[in-house]
Amino acid sequence: MSTAYDPKIIIAQADRLYSQAASITIFYVLFGALGGPALSALLAASFFKGSEFMLIILLGAILGGLAGFLIGQQRGLELRFRAQIGLCQLQTEFNTRPAMVQQPVVNPQQQRGAQTWIR
């Protein structure tokens, strides 16, 4: 197995992280909207009966969905941030890669008119 540098892997990982960030908010909203009523039903079962109990379950769904939305937005931001870090490092590598064309560099300590070549 070769361990050669491949920038396509970094770009593919960034794309995957952006894809996850796009869907994670929906997942957390659904999880909160389904888990909120179950949790509120367990907590309110002994205190409320009838229509008040249904109102508490509805309120649990709304608050659970809202909490899921906020958590999903934060997790999505973290995933997009990680993708941006990788892309930024890749761009830094491209910007600092030495040019393939040789360029003359004059060393002031050498005698007048002498040049050295670097890559």
C-alpha positions as CSV (number, residue, x, y, z in Angstrom):
1,M,0.0,0.0,0.0
2,S,1.4,3.4,-1.0
3,T,1.1,6.4,1.2
4,A,1.7,9.0,-1.4
5,Y,0.2,12.5,-1.0
6,D,-3.1,12.9,-2.8
7,P,-5.1,16.2,-2.5
8,K,-8.2,14.5,-4.0
9,I,-8.6,12.6,-0.7
10,I,-8.8,15.9,1.3
11,I,-11.3,17.3,-1.1
12,A,-13.4,14.1,-1.0
13,Q,-13.3,14.2,2.9
14,A,-14.4,17.9,2.8
15,D,-17.3,17.0,0.5
16,R,-18.4,14.2,2.8
17,L,-18.3,16.5,5.8
18,Y,-20.4,19.1,4.0
19,S,-22.9,16.4,3.1
20,Q,-23.1,15.3,6.7
21,A,-23.5,18.9,7.9
22,A,-26.5,19.3,5.5
23,S,-28.3,16.3,6.9
24,I,-27.4,16.4,10.5
25,T,-29.9,19.2,11.4
26,I,-32.8,17.2,10.0
27,F,-31.7,14.1,11.9
28,Y,-31.6,16.0,15.2
29,V,-34.9,17.8,14.6
30,L,-36.6,14.5,14.0
31,F,-34.9,12.9,17.0
32,G,-36.0,15.8,19.2
33,A,-39.5,15.9,17.9
34,L,-40.0,12.2,18.5
35,G,-38.0,11.9,21.7
36,G,-39.6,15.1,23.3
37,P,-43.1,13.7,23.5
38,A,-41.9,10.4,24.9
39,L,-39.9,12.2,27.6
40,S,-42.7,14.6,28.4
41,A,-45.2,11.8,28.6
42,L,-43.1,9.9,31.1
43,L,-42.7,13.0,33.2
44,A,-46.2,14.3,33.0
45,A,-48.2,11.1,33.2
46,S,-48.7,11.3,37.0
47,F,-49.5,15.0,37.0
48,F,-51.8,15.6,34.1
49,K,-54.8,13.8,32.6
50,G,-56.9,14.2,29.4
51,S,-56.5,17.2,27.2
52,E,-53.8,18.7,29.5
53,F,-51.7,15.6,29.0
54,M,-52.0,15.9,25.2
55,L,-51.0,19.6,25.4
56,I,-47.9,18.6,27.4
57,I,-47.0,16.0,24.8
58,L,-47.5,18.6,22.0
59,L,-45.3,21.0,23.9
60,G,-42.7,18.3,24.4
61,A,-42.6,17.7,20.6
62,I,-42.2,21.4,19.9
63,L,-39.5,21.9,22.5
64,G,-37.7,18.7,21.5
65,G,-37.7,19.7,17.8
66,L,-36.4,23.2,18.7
67,A,-33.7,21.7,20.9
68,G,-32.8,19.2,18.1
69,F,-32.6,22.1,15.6
70,L,-30.2,24.1,17.8
71,I,-28.0,21.0,18.5
72,G,-28.1,20.0,14.8
73,Q,-27.1,23.5,13.7
74,Q,-24.1,23.5,16.1
75,R,-23.0,20.0,15.0
76,G,-23.3,21.1,11.4
77,L,-21.2,24.1,12.0
78,E,-18.5,22.0,13.6
79,L,-18.5,19.7,10.6
80,R,-18.3,22.5,8.1
81,F,-15.5,24.1,10.2
82,R,-13.5,20.8,10.1
83,A,-14.0,20.7,6.3
84,Q,-12.8,24.3,6.0
85,I,-9.7,23.5,8.0
86,G,-8.7,20.7,5.6
87,L,-9.4,22.9,2.6
88,C,-7.5,25.8,4.0
89,Q,-4.5,23.5,4.7
90,L,-4.7,22.2,1.1
91,Q,-4.8,25.7,-0.3
92,T,-1.8,26.7,1.9
93,E,0.1,23.7,0.5
94,F,-0.8,24.8,-3.1
95,N,0.2,28.4,-2.4
96,T,3.6,27.5,-0.9
97,R,4.5,24.7,-3.3
98,P,7.7,25.6,-5.1
99,A,7.4,26.5,-8.8
100,M,8.6,23.9,-11.3
101,V,10.4,26.6,-13.3
102,Q,13.9,27.4,-12.0
103,Q,14.3,31.0,-10.9
104,P,17.7,32.8,-10.4
105,V,18.5,34.0,-6.9
106,V,21.3,36.4,-6.4
107,N,23.2,35.9,-3.2
108,P,24.6,39.3,-2.0
109,Q,27.6,37.6,-0.3
110,Q,28.8,36.1,-3.5
111,Q,31.0,38.1,-5.9
112,R,29.3,40.6,-8.2
113,G,27.5,39.0,-11.1
114,A,27.5,35.4,-9.7
115,Q,24.1,33.6,-9.5
116,T,22.9,30.4,-8.0
117,W,19.9,28.4,-9.2
118,I,17.2,27.0,-7.0
119,R,14.0,25.2,-7.6
